[in-house]
Amino acid sequence: ACGKTNLAMTTPTLPGCKVQCVGDDIAWMRFNDKGELRGINPEGGFFGVAPGTNYQTNPNAMASFQKNSIFTNVAETLDGDYYWEGLEGEVKEGTAIKTWLGENAAVGHLTSGPASHPNARFTCPASQCPIIHPRWEDPEGVPISAIIFGGRRPKGVPLVFEAKSWEHGVMIGACVKSETTAAAEFKGKKIMHDP
């Protein structure tokens, strides 16, 4: 839980830029007979952290899981819809919900604790993503021209920096550290080396 899904489904704001998603987690990469680096997604869908996901933070994820999807440890509205922290601006205050622990509550008026678990998840088919690459299932893969490493590091490292070469990039990727989240078994904010 360090922003992989949000990064994979970025909506660019720079004129002329386009983002197409192949996957949000694992990539299998290899060089083809022409020496081109190609990548495939061995998974069939997305498995993202629900709390904090909304139409402002990740509209492509929201569009991806509107059908054929599974939610775990989220709150549920009386009409069977999902709810979690971060949807307050999109679900009417006072809407009756059942929390992930089965408690009756209302949006904006929780009784004890959060409506959803901090590591509540959604999973949905990748084919439902509005920016899925048209060749995302091609066994030849899609061309790789850049590799972006992400992590949760609120201080101490630059937000963005570029490797000097492929070799330098491999070294940087092997050294990436990230702050633990609700997805890890650790308590508190600990910097962890987990390439």
Salt bridges, closest charged atoms under 4 A:
GLU36 OE1 - ARG38 NH1 3.80
GLU93 OE2 - HIS109 NE2 3.31
ASP138 OD2 - ARG135 NH2 2.81
GLU140 OE1 - ARG30 NH2 3.87
GLU179 OE2 - LYS189 NZ 3.95
